[in-house]
């Protein structure tokens, strides 16, 4: 893999932008070209349709340039699809001499939708693509049309058939090339991830979890990857691929082993022995039938204190077999391992689920904490989560605390454990240990001053 190859999230975004630029150029080119052609023939309705497509092609280009690719796609989709239907049913009605041709662009739209909507909900992804395929079949298999005075003449439609079909095939080629290239590069990154696991290119950073008084209770272990050519790869750019390929299982096992080993090391240092360590567990990991056995085996092998280990689960897990989730969490609690529900408020949980789960901790998602001072809705949500957690007997941790104002708001509403840049960003182990010692020193000085 070349040094310039970006990770999969960036790769996909780049491919989508490339596709939208191609679409914008085609919209402008086809719109201006046909508008000029029909302007010379005085077909003003068609000129208006084509001119509108050209203008909206410029809008798509502008939206793409400004990073609003999702909106750009839907503008492009609505414009091109409506234009195709209008031409196919009003201007380009097939007969015995000339077939319909504008509908070929629907295939290009379908491929584009498959690329852009990859991460959208299934109902949207399949719904849009399905609509496009049904429309293509209907327009290619029937002679449906609305007979009007605007039907394009035979000689023009014969030429248009060649032009439209050639441009549609060119669009198909471009999109297939983009998609194949993305798959190829993603596969190469998967190979690099497998090598990275074997070569110990992955490592942990630690982000402190502190009380309102400044005591460090522990940390969250955060996985990072330093690629030998690409440098630091952001978690968002490799975690999803690890999930898709199953590599999250060896990565998760590696994190668990390292976290437990670290707890053993801390237990031998009096000023660090009280620290807990939180580990993120993916849905795929947790669904393994022997997951609890794996955790128990690591604890026994390393000798780590299970009461210092916390497993952070996501709300998305709760859409799976709830009975299995509760059973595993109860077995983990019997071992002494605590469970935390991460990013609470952003997923699928309900009060019915929540009261069933043997949790120790709720974590308020940082998206609510970020605007807690400026958005009354986020403030209300944060307050509700704190109250709910306390009423159920859970500790409540606020993630993403970056300002003193956010901290004071949370304290005033009963949240006393924090994680965020106000206290510490994710840092290497030596820096984290130094942070704990500095915090402990400050606390000791405060006690002395009071005495």
Secondary structure as UniProt FT lines:
FT   TURN            3..4
FT   HELIX           8..41
FT   HELIX           44..65
FT   TURN            66..67
FT   HELIX           69..86
FT   HELIX           87..91
FT   HELIX           102..104
FT   HELIX           105..116
FT   HELIX           117..119
FT   HELIX           122..141
FT   TURN            149..150
FT   HELIX           154..198
FT   TURN            199..200
FT   STRAND          202..211
FT   TURN            212..213
FT   STRAND          216..227
FT   TURN            228..230
FT   STRAND          231..233
FT   HELIX           235..237
FT   HELIX           239..245
FT   HELIX           247..267
FT   TURN            270..274
FT   STRAND          276..280
FT   HELIX           283..286
FT   TURN            289..290
FT   HELIX           291..302
FT   HELIX           306..308
FT   STRAND          309..314
FT   HELIX           315..319
FT   HELIX           322..335
FT   STRAND          338..344
FT   HELIX           351..356
FT   STRAND          361..364
FT   HELIX           366..370
FT   TURN            371..374
FT   HELIX           376..391
FT   TURN            392..393
FT   STRAND          395..399
FT   HELIX           404..412
FT   TURN            413..414
FT   STRAND          417..419
FT   TURN            421..423
FT   HELIX           429..450
//
